[in-house]
Amino acid sequence: MGFKDARERLLDCLRDERIAHWPRDDFYRKNWLLAKRMTAQQVCDLLLRCRGAQYDASPHDFEPDTGARVLS
């Protein structure tokens, strides 16, 4: 999946509030959406400004059982 497709899928999820968070101790420092340091709209605005020049996907980024992308 290319950057534009991945971005559109993420934007759709953010807009529809289909968001799940992986539990972690340092969420406040790393997950600004969960920590309410950014809104979903702010994340969407940021994503829309990204051009994808540094985007990369590799096999270790996917959960083998589901094919879902694992974000760290």
C-alpha positions as CSV (number, residue, x, y, z in Angstrom):
1,M,0.0,0.0,0.0
2,G,1.4,3.4,-1.0
3,F,1.4,6.5,1.1
4,K,-1.7,8.1,-0.4
5,D,-3.8,5.0,0.2
6,A,-2.5,4.6,3.7
7,R,-3.1,8.3,4.5
8,E,-6.7,8.1,3.1
9,R,-7.5,5.0,5.2
10,L,-6.1,6.7,8.3
11,L,-8.0,9.9,7.6
12,D,-11.2,7.9,7.2
13,C,-10.7,6.2,10.5
14,L,-9.9,9.5,12.3
15,R,-13.0,11.2,10.8
16,D,-15.3,8.3,11.7
17,E,-13.7,8.0,15.2
18,R,-12.7,4.4,14.5
19,I,-9.6,4.6,16.7
20,A,-8.1,2.1,19.1
21,H,-5.0,2.6,21.2
22,W,-2.4,0.0,22.1
23,P,-1.9,0.2,25.9
24,R,1.5,1.5,26.9
25,D,3.0,3.3,29.9
26,D,4.5,6.2,28.1
27,F,1.4,7.1,26.0
28,Y,1.4,10.7,27.2
29,R,4.8,11.3,25.7
30,K,4.3,9.3,22.5
31,N,0.5,9.3,21.7
32,W,-0.6,12.9,21.6
33,L,-4.1,11.9,20.4
34,L,-4.8,9.6,23.3
35,A,-3.2,12.2,25.7
36,K,-5.5,14.8,24.3
37,R,-2.6,17.0,23.4
38,M,-3.9,17.0,19.8
39,T,-7.4,16.5,18.4
40,A,-8.3,14.1,15.6
41,Q,-8.9,17.2,13.4
42,Q,-5.4,18.4,14.1
43,V,-4.0,15.0,13.2
44,C,-6.0,15.1,10.0
45,D,-4.7,18.6,9.1
46,L,-1.2,17.4,9.7
47,L,-1.6,14.3,7.6
48,L,-3.0,16.4,4.7
49,R,0.2,18.5,4.7
50,C,2.4,15.4,4.5
51,R,3.8,14.6,1.0
52,G,5.0,11.1,1.8
53,A,8.6,11.6,0.9
54,Q,9.8,9.6,3.9
55,Y,7.0,7.0,3.9
56,D,8.2,3.4,3.9
57,A,6.4,0.1,4.6
58,S,8.2,-3.2,5.2
59,P,7.0,-6.7,6.1
60,H,7.8,-6.3,9.8
61,D,5.2,-3.5,10.0
62,F,2.3,-5.9,9.5
63,E,0.6,-8.2,12.0
64,P,1.0,-11.7,10.4
65,D,-2.4,-13.0,11.5
66,T,-4.5,-10.1,10.2
67,G,-2.4,-8.2,7.7
68,A,-3.1,-5.1,9.8
69,R,-0.4,-2.5,10.0
70,V,1.3,-2.4,13.4
71,L,2.3,1.2,14.4
72,S,4.9,1.7,17.0
